[in-house]
Each structure stands twice: as C-alpha cells, then as structure tokens.
C-alpha cells in the first residue's frame, strides 16, 4: 500500500532500527504487517488466513514512539 507519513524506504529502515526484519512475503512466522492505503487484496487475505496482526502506519509509528 501507500504510506503517508514516511516513505517506504524510511519505514523499512525504522523496522530494522527497532529490531525487526523486513521480508517480502507473509508466513506463519510473521509477527505483523504494516498496511498502507490500498493494500493488495492477496496479501491482506493471506495475513487474515494466517492470523497475522495488521497494523496501520500510525499504529506502527506510535509503537516505536516515532515523532
């Protein structure tokens, strides 16, 4: 999807700076995904099927105390 407060590249950096790993596909080992506007329906469906938490951009930025 599309992110509003930070770029996709910056978001990837923030994930890694906070101890996370950025991967391209969802699996049962995925802790959560960060969904932007217009998230792809296939990824959304897979996340729901695997019961992976879906965070908004704001949810994630609040979680890491990003200003």
Order of alpha helices (4+ residues) and beta strands (2+ residues): alpha-beta-alpha-beta-alpha
